[in-house]
């Protein structure tokens, strides 16, 4: 697969488009001052305990208190609380040695939040979900620091290897390497991208993340909640960290400074890929040049049209998203079942793309075109699983039910991407109302009288064809003849279908528009 990353830097922020085989599949927007992004670490203060929910509300500086459930506390929460307090009050010049930090006993999974956070302490938390709608951020105390090949998890000594690495020999090799190079009090999760990597590359990644943890420890010193302790990397670099692989062959950036920074970042994490970074300076907007603007306009409406004539209706409610698949006007065969299967397979690919592009989360219900044969339903289900394999968000897909519905749950960690593709009507300017049509003729005649009084000659009025009929039709009885008898001058009237209903413009004898 051919992957390209197109980055548009503007004063309002950075827009990042991910293309797969020239098709837009992800769109990210990073504002100039992003707050409460997934992965950010905060020093928060427990404000309120809710025993009935077994949860707490924590002040992290957002207008609404963030939500922390007992199941997101981490088994090592007592160690985190002890570390937070120790780091805040630490007076040693270099900071205390975390590898010698003595961990506290783990908490039980079925405990009560009042037993753990009863004193409403200051606490180190990580943003699990961004603020969505009327809800504040969702928090976790299971601290994790992602690198390119590994994820660092403080307060434990567990080494785990991604299950997506299928070779048992490779899994054992990576396990041995990480166990040999890791430092005490740090757990490590080996990512899929580590497959085939050498010890030196893994060690460099580990060293970088350990340094990041030391920065967190230093930032906590003397801290008072609410306070941001560490920001997740910029969206650009976090996407590169998670996605950069052999199939990535082009990164295009329209900002010179960002181009330099990105090239340096890739030179550090994947030197062999440094030459795929290009600086765009062709004059035309970068998203227009690569056809992204057109794809955005075609992909974010309520109706999404596919090449075959199949179209999707995408509706959002507070509780779930509903996608209706409708058959197109083109038929590949006379067999209704085969047509339904072909349409559903095409729709499945587009739906998987739409989920990533709009970042839809929660419950998604898809109403496919009815198919009678169970084997065809299975084919569509397996195709959907294949199409969504590229999706980085956690998701679960259920087989098509007897009602022809497919249910999908998809991880929602930030608000969905919504882009208005409609444009303001040039007549009403988005108000939904235009001037009274019975008054338009009075306005035209008032302007005409003004121009004739100021000695304009050879006048022409261009109007919509319907308005033209009203002004010019009727021998000796039309408005055009009325003006001739009144002013002793012939005023030409021309129809132009590009004009809207009540639009009119005056032109002189040289066909130049007269600005009124």
C-alpha positions in Angstrom: 0.0 0.0 0.0 1.2 3.5 -0.9 1.0 5.8 2.1 1.5 9.6 2.0 1.3 12.2 4.7 0.4 15.7 3.6 0.8 18.4 6.2 -0.7 21.8 5.9 0.7 24.4 8.4 -1.4 27.5 8.8 -1.6 30.3 11.4 -4.7 28.6 13.0 -3.0 25.2 13.4 -1.8 22.2 11.5 -3.9 19.9 9.3 -2.6 16.4 8.7 -4.0 14.2 5.9 -3.1 10.5 5.6 -3.5 9.1 2.1 -3.5 5.4 1.2 -3.2 4.8 -2.5 -4.1 8.5 -3.1 -7.3 8.1 -1.0 -7.9 10.2 2.1 -8.3 7.9 5.1 -7.4 10.1 8.1 -7.7 13.8 8.8 -6.2 15.4 11.9 -6.3 19.0 13.1 -3.9 20.2 15.7 -4.7 23.7 17.0 -2.0 26.2 18.0 -2.6 25.5 21.7 -3.9 21.9 22.1 -5.0 21.1 25.6 -6.2 17.9 27.2 -4.9 15.6 24.3 -4.9 11.8 24.8 -1.6 10.9 26.4 -1.0 14.2 28.3 0.1 13.8 31.9 -1.3 16.1 34.6 -0.9 16.6 38.3 -4.5 16.7 39.5 -6.3 17.1 42.7 -9.1 14.7 43.7 -12.2 17.0 44.2 -15.1 14.6 44.8 -15.6 10.9 45.5 -18.7 9.1 44.2 -19.0 5.8 46.0 -22.1 4.8 44.0 -20.1 5.0 40.7 -16.9 3.8 42.4 -15.2 6.8 40.8 -13.7 10.2 41.5 -13.8 13.6 39.9 -10.4 15.2 39.5 -9.4 18.8 38.9 -6.9 19.0 36.0 -7.7 22.5 34.9 -10.5 21.9 32.5 -13.8 23.8 33.0 -15.4 20.5 34.1 -13.8 18.1 36.5 -12.3 15.0 34.8 -13.7 11.5 35.5 -11.5 8.7 37.0 -13.1 5.3 37.6 -11.7 2.7 40.0 -11.0 0.3 37.0 -8.6 2.9 35.6 -6.7 3.4 38.8 -3.9 0.8 37.9 -3.0 -1.9 40.4 0.0 0.2 41.3 -2.0 3.3 42.4 -0.6 3.3 45.9 2.9 3.4 44.4 1.8 6.3 42.1 0.4 8.3 45.0 3.7 7.8 47.0 5.8 8.7 44.0 3.8 11.8 43.3 4.1 13.1 46.8 7.8 12.2 47.0 8.5 13.9 43.6 6.7 17.1 44.6 8.7 17.5 47.9 12.0 16.2 46.5 14.9 18.5 47.4 17.9 16.4 46.1 19.9 18.2 43.3 19.6 15.4 40.7 16.3 14.0 41.9 15.9 10.7 43.7 16.8 7.5 41.8 13.6 5.9 40.6 15.2 2.5 40.0 15.5 2.3 43.8 12.0 3.4 44.5 10.2 1.0 46.8 6.8 0.0 45.4 3.7 -0.3 47.5 1.4 -3.4 47.5 -1.0 -3.7 44.6 -4.7 -2.9 45.1 -7.5 -5.5 44.4 -9.7 -5.3 41.3 -12.9 -5.3 43.3 -11.9 -2.6 45.8 -13.6 0.7 46.6 -12.3 4.1 45.5 -12.9 5.6 48.9 -10.3 3.2 50.4 -7.7 4.4 47.9 -8.4 8.1 47.4 -10.1 8.8 50.7 -7.8 11.7 51.7 -8.4 13.4 48.3 -4.7 13.5 47.5 -2.8 15.1 44.7 -2.4 12.5 41.9 -0.5 11.9 38.7 -3.0 11.1 35.9 -2.9 10.6 32.1 -5.7 11.7 29.7 -7.5 8.6 28.5 -10.2 10.4 26.5 -10.4 14.0 25.4 -13.4 16.2 26.5 -16.3 15.1 24.3 -19.6 17.1 24.1 -20.6 18.1 27.6 -18.2 15.6 29.4 -14.9 16.5 30.9 -11.7 14.4 30.1 -11.6 10.7 31.1 -8.5 9.9 33.2 -6.3 6.8 33.8 -3.6 6.2 36.4 -2.1 3.4 34.3 0.7 5.5 33.1 2.3 4.5 29.8 4.9 6.3 27.6 4.8 5.1 24.0 7.9 4.9 21.9 8.4 3.7 18.3 9.2 0.1 19.2 8.2 -0.2 22.9 5.8 1.2 25.5 7.3 2.0 28.9 5.0 1.3 31.9 6.5 2.5 35.3 6.0 0.8 38.7 6.2 -2.8 37.5 8.7 -5.2 36.0 6.5 -7.0 33.5 7.8 -7.6 29.9 5.0 -8.3 27.3 5.3 -8.8 23.6 2.6 -7.8 21.1 0.3 -10.7 20.1 0.4 -9.4 16.5 3.9 -10.7 16.2 3.0 -14.3 15.1 6.4 -16.0 15.2 7.0 -17.6 18.6 10.8 -17.5 18.0 10.7 -13.8 17.3 8.6 -13.2 20.4 11.1 -15.1 22.5 14.0 -13.2 21.0 12.4 -9.8 21.7 11.5 -10.9 25.3 15.1 -11.9 26.0 16.5 -8.7 24.6 14.1 -6.4 26.6 14.6 -8.4 29.8 18.4 -7.9 29.4 18.3 -4.2 28.7 15.5 -2.9 30.8 16.0 -1.1 34.2 14.2 -1.9 37.5 10.8 -0.5 38.2 10.0 -0.2 34.5 7.7 -2.6 32.7 7.9 -2.8 28.9 5.4 -3.7 26.2 7.1 -4.6 22.9 5.1 -3.1 19.9 4.5 -4.9 16.6 6.9 -2.4 14.9 9.8 -4.0 16.9 9.6 -7.2 14.8 13.1 -7.9 13.3 14.7 -4.9 15.1 18.2 -5.1 16.6 19.1 -4.7 20.3 20.7 -1.3 19.7 17.4 0.1 18.2 15.4 -1.2 21.1 17.9 0.1 23.7 17.9 3.6 22.1 14.1 3.7 22.3 14.1 2.5 25.9 16.8 5.1 26.9 14.7 7.9 25.4 11.6 6.9 27.3 13.5 6.6 30.6 14.8 10.1 30.0 11.2 11.2 29.4 10.2 9.7 32.8 13.0 11.6 34.5 11.6 14.8 33.0 8.2 14.0 34.4 9.8 13.5 37.8 11.6 16.8 37.5 8.5 18.6 36.4 6.6 17.4 39.4 9.1 19.0 41.8 7.3 21.8 43.7 4.2 21.3 41.6 0.7 22.5 42.6 -2.4 21.0 40.9 -3.8 21.5 38.4 -0.7 21.4 36.3 0.4 19.8 33.0 3.4 17.7 33.6 4.1 16.3 30.2 2.5 16.9 26.7 2.1 14.0 24.3 4.3 14.6 21.2 2.9 16.9 18.5 0.3 15.1 16.4 2.6 15.0 13.4 5.4 13.2 15.2 3.0 10.9 17.1 1.4 9.8 13.8 4.9 9.2 12.3 5.9 7.3 15.4 2.9 5.0 15.2 2.5 4.6 11.4 5.9 5.0 9.8 6.8 1.7 8.1 8.1 0.3 4.8 4.9 1.3 2.9 5.3 5.0 3.9 6.9 6.6 0.8 6.2 10.3 1.0 5.7 13.1 3.5 5.0 16.6 2.1 5.0 19.7 4.3 4.4 23.3 3.3 6.2 24.9 6.2 10.0 25.2 6.1 10.6 25.0 9.9 8.2 22.0 10.3 9.9 20.3 7.3 13.3 20.7 9.0 12.0 19.4 12.4 10.2 16.4 10.8 13.3 15.5 8.7 15.4 15.6 11.8 12.9 13.5 13.7 12.8 10.8 11.0 16.6 11.0 10.7 16.6 10.0 14.4 14.0 7.2 14.4 14.5 5.9 10.8 17.5 7.3 9.0 16.8 5.3 5.9 13.5 7.1 5.4 14.8 10.7 5.7 14.6 11.3 2.0 10.8 10.7 1.8 10.3 14.1 3.5 9.7 16.9 0.9 9.1 20.7 1.2 6.1 21.9 -0.8 6.4 25.5 -2.2 4.4 25.4 -5.5 2.2 28.4 -4.7 -1.2 26.7 -4.8 -2.7 25.5 -1.4 -1.1 22.1 -0.6 -4.5 20.4 0.1 -5.8 21.6 -3.3 -2.7 20.4 -5.1 -3.1 16.9 -3.8 -6.8 16.7 -4.2 -7.5 16.6 -0.5 -9.9 19.5 -0.4 -12.1 17.9 -3.1 -12.1 14.5 -1.2 -13.1 16.3 2.1 -16.0 18.0 0.4 -17.1 14.6 -1.1 -16.7 12.6 2.1 -18.1 14.6 5.0 -21.7 15.2 3.9 -24.7 13.3 5.2 -24.8 11.4 1.9 -21.6 9.7 0.5 -21.8 8.6 -3.1 -19.7 5.6 -4.4 -18.5 5.0 -8.0 -21.0 2.3 -8.8 -24.0 4.5 -7.7 -24.3 2.9 -4.3 -24.6 5.6 -1.7 -24.4 5.8 2.1 -26.6 7.8 4.5 -24.7 8.6 7.7 -26.7 9.9 10.6 -25.4 10.7 14.1 -27.4 10.7 17.4 -26.3 11.3 20.9 -26.3 7.5 21.6 -25.0 6.0 18.3 -24.2 6.4 14.6 -26.4 4.8 11.9 -25.2 4.1 8.4 -27.7 3.1 5.7 -26.5 1.3 2.6 -28.6 2.0 -0.6 -28.2 0.2 -3.9 -27.1 2.1 -6.9 -28.4 2.6 -10.4 -25.7 0.3 -12.0 -26.2 -3.4 -11.9 -23.4 -5.8 -12.5 -25.8 -8.7 -13.2 -29.5 -9.7 -13.3 -29.1 -11.6 -10.1 -30.5 -9.6 -7.2 -28.5 -11.5 -4.6 -25.2 -11.0 -6.4 -26.0 -7.3 -6.9 -26.7 -6.9 -3.1 -23.4 -8.7 -2.3 -21.3 -6.6 -4.7 -22.9 -3.3 -3.4 -22.4 -4.4 0.2 -18.8 -5.2 -0.3 -18.1 -1.9 -2.0 -20.0 -0.1 0.9 -18.0 -2.0 3.5 -14.7 -0.7 2.2 -16.1 2.9 2.2 -17.6 2.5 5.6 -14.3 1.4 7.1 -12.7 4.5 5.5 -15.4 6.8 6.8 -15.0 5.5 10.4 -11.3 6.4 10.3 -11.8 9.6 8.4 -14.6 11.0 10.7 -13.1 9.2 13.7 -16.6 7.9 14.6 -16.7 6.2 18.0 -19.1 4.4 20.3 -21.8 2.2 18.7 -22.2 2.1 14.9 -25.2 0.3 13.3 -24.9 -0.5 9.6 -28.0 -1.4 7.6 -26.7 -3.4 4.7 -28.8 -4.3 1.6 -30.8 -7.5 2.4 -29.1 -10.7 1.5 -30.7 -14.1 1.8 -27.7 -16.5 1.7 -25.8 -16.9 5.0 -22.5 -17.4 3.1 -22.9 -14.0 1.5 -23.4 -12.4 4.9 -20.3 -14.1 6.1 -18.3 -12.8 3.1 -19.4 -9.2 3.9 -18.5 -9.7 7.6 -15.0 -11.1 6.8 -14.5 -8.2 4.3 -15.4 -5.7 6.9 -12.8 -7.2 9.3 -10.2 -7.1 6.6 -11.0 -3.4 5.7 -10.8 -2.4 9.4 -7.5 -4.1 10.1 -5.8 -0.9 9.1 -7.8 1.0 11.8 -5.6 1.9 14.8 -8.6 2.5 17.1 -9.7 -0.6 19.1 -12.9 -2.0 17.6 -15.2 -5.0 17.7 -17.3 -6.2 14.8 -20.4 -8.5 15.1 -21.7 -10.7 12.2 -24.7 -9.5 10.3 -27.9 -10.2 12.2 -31.1 -11.7 10.7 -32.4 -8.2 10.3 -29.4 -7.4 8.0 -27.7 -5.2 10.6 -24.1 -5.1 11.5 -23.0 -3.7 14.9 -19.6 -2.2 15.5 -18.1 -0.7 18.6 -15.1 1.6 18.0 -12.9 3.3 20.6 -13.8 6.9 21.1 -10.9 8.9 22.6 -11.6 12.4 21.1 -14.4 14.3 19.5 -15.3 13.1 16.0 -14.2 15.1 13.0 -17.1 17.2 11.6 -16.6 19.4 8.6 -19.5 21.4 7.0 -19.4 20.7 3.3 -22.4 23.0 2.5 -21.8 26.5 1.3 -23.8 29.6 2.0 -26.5 30.4 -0.6 -25.3 33.4 -2.6 -28.8 34.7 -2.7 -29.8 34.6 1.0 -26.2 34.4 2.5 -27.2 31.5 4.7 -30.2 33.2 6.3 -32.8 31.1 4.4 -34.6 34.2 3.3 -34.5 36.6 0.3 -36.0 40.0 -0.3 -39.6 40.2 -1.3 -39.9 39.5 -5.1 -42.7 42.1 -5.5 -40.2 44.8 -4.4 -37.4 43.8 -6.8 -38.9 45.6 -9.8 -39.1 48.8 -7.7 -35.5 48.5 -6.9 -34.5 47.9 -10.5 -36.5 50.9 -11.7 -35.1 53.2 -9.1 -31.5 52.3 -10.1 -32.4 52.6 -13.8 -33.8 56.1 -13.3 -30.6 57.1 -11.4 -28.4 55.9 -14.3 -30.4 57.6 -17.0 -30.4 60.9 -15.0 -26.6 60.6 -14.9 -26.4 60.4 -18.7 -25.6 56.7 -19.0 -26.3 55.4 -22.5 -26.6 52.0 -24.2 -27.7 50.4 -20.9 -28.2 46.6 -20.6 -29.7 44.7 -17.7 -28.7 41.1 -17.2 -31.1 39.0 -15.1 -32.2 35.4 -14.4 -34.4 33.9 -17.3 -37.5 34.0 -15.2 -37.0 37.7 -14.3 -36.2 38.3 -18.0 -39.6 37.0 -19.0 -41.3 39.3 -16.6 -39.4 42.4 -17.9 -39.3 41.7 -21.7 -42.3 39.6 -22.7 -45.3 41.3 -24.2 -45.3 43.6 -27.2 -45.9 47.2 -26.1 -47.0 46.0 -22.7 -43.8 44.9 -21.1 -41.7 46.8 -18.5 -39.1 47.2 -21.2 -41.6 49.1 -23.5 -42.8 51.1 -20.5 -39.2 52.3 -19.9 -38.9 53.3 -23.6 -42.0 55.4 -23.5 -41.0 57.0 -20.2 -37.3 57.7 -20.9 -37.2 57.8 -24.7 -34.3 55.3 -24.5 -34.2 51.6 -25.3 -32.9 49.5 -22.4 -31.7 46.0 -23.4 -32.6 43.1 -21.2 -30.6 39.9 -21.4 -31.2 36.5 -19.7 -28.3 34.7 -17.9 -29.0 31.4 -16.3 -25.9 31.8 -14.0 -27.8 34.5 -12.1 -29.9 33.7 -9.1 -33.6 34.5 -9.2 -33.5 38.1 -7.9 -30.0 39.0 -9.1 -29.6 41.8 -11.7 -26.6 43.8 -13.0 -26.3 46.9 -15.2 -23.8 47.1 -18.1 -22.9 50.1 -20.3 -22.5 50.3 -24.1 -18.9 48.8 -23.8 -20.3 45.8 -21.9 -18.6 46.9 -18.7 -20.5 46.4 -15.5 -21.7 49.5 -13.7 -21.2 49.2 -10.0 -24.1 50.6 -8.0 
